[in-house]
Amino acid sequence: MKKILDLITEEMRQAFTKAGYDPKYAAVTLSNRPDLCEYQCNGALAAAREYKKAPVMIAKDCLEALSGNRLFSMAEAVPPGFINLKIEDGYLAGYLNEMAASEKFGLEETKEPETVIVDYGGANVAKPLHVGHLRPAIIGESIKRIGKYMGHHMMGDVHLGDWGLQIGLIITEMKRRRPELPYFDENYTGEYPTEPPFTLSQLSEIYPAASASSKEDPAYREEALLATRQLQQGRRGYRSLWQHILNVSIPDIKRIYDSLNVSFELWKKESDVDSYIPGMVEDMKAKGVAYLDEGALIVDVKEETDTKEVPPCIILKSDGSALYATTDIATILEREALYSPDKIIYVVDKRQEMHFVQVFRCCRKAGIVDEHTKLQFVGFGTMNGKDGKPFKTRDGGVMKLEDLLDEISREMYRKIMENHEADEAEARKTAAIVGLSALKYGDLSNQASKDYIFDIDRFTSFEGNTGPYILYTIVRIKSILNKYDREGGKGKETLLAPKSGSEKALMLVLTQFAPVLESAYEENAPHKICSFIYELANNFNRFYHETKIMGEEDQEKQASWIALLRLTKGILETCISLLGFEAPEKM
């Protein structure tokens, strides 16, 4: 189904052509003055230079060619040369009926589906997920869902960190605490225990203790670095201990992501690409791409057009150990080998941009990906507290993600119980659903690259640009539709021409569903969907307050409004699903 703006633009192109002007000037946009018109064409202003003619005269010529067109109820030329347009009410209703009848509300799925991997996890095993993991999970999940809805083959990859210094630190700390364990005896040849030597809560305490020791004691840090290197080189006892860490950590990581309504098609880890590294390194050397510099293996990735310094990409340290860049490059190599993606999207803290510039350039230079594979970096900003600094707990620590979810759920429960009496169990269930919407919408309504203030009072409000406000609007629509169905509404649910300004305004916003989704996908911009549904919710509520839907005696008119509500509900529910949350039955 063609977008309404494309249909209007096509009519305008024909008018420009008929009037003797190049149709390239006929582009139509949404009006930036909705008090004057709904759409506008400013092409006459640009055409004036080519045709040496007053723009308003060109606009009038085009309008004469447009006269009698069935799409428009108003078409007028306004000095110095704007063409203002209003769409004909009956045509608009017919367009919305087509949207309602189509599978995806008029959205045309892509004719050339891409295979896209979205890297949006990045959690480290052995550490609890914290608020720093919130943004990549929320943004990445939404990008993946939008792409899937558009018809692309999307795969989310958690890309767990399990091969770096944090594992060496845990091994070192365990060795200090329990040196008698067989994992630390290099001469041990028996089978290692099947049960891990720690619980999840103990593991959560071991890592911070080890990290603190490494900062205070250089010898401790050196021991941890050695343990990391020996793990990567295959030391048997350390590999067994590492497997215990994975077995204890990963189920809990999955549980927290599940509570966020975030899922991954791929549960890959840094260690999965270890076998790719030796061959990759040798290939880079053979091609002359990588060379030794003070014992380290590096690749120059600077380009002549660079306006700032781009350091070389270090592939191996002088002791032969791998770095994040090494495993990131090897991960792209593995993805090429296993999935042949058309695009790989990285949702990562924007402060990591230079790292990915180096990695992407290194992959191009080494021929790991060809020119047709798109490598995209979606850098996100920081979630800050009300003081404008990175969000912390009250005592200044990093808040666990699970604690943040609990806190926002408790706040929603308090507000729900304050507003009206409700069954406690049902209220807590609703609070969890609405709390997740508050958290996700509060994040996604901001452009990903921007920092934002986490304000629990504002995010959980039922008024304003918030998740609870969007859900409350959906629940209101559900309530009306349920009542209409219970009372046996009999009218034919076909949208008729709008009877009021608020009804037409709502209808016009609905037509923007497809273009908003296309733009959100192309720009990796879930915030555009948030802006759209906030505008849609506002327009619905304005229409609702001005219209006695259930009190209308004209069955045909009432059924038309019900059809409008069903379409609005369907689009709102689709959009919040793409953002990663859902609406309860009542609030």
Summary of the structure (lengths in Angstrom):
residues: 587
radius of gyration: 29.2
end to end distance: 35.3
largest distance: 93.7
contacts: 1908
relative contact order: 0.10
helix: 55%
strand: 12%
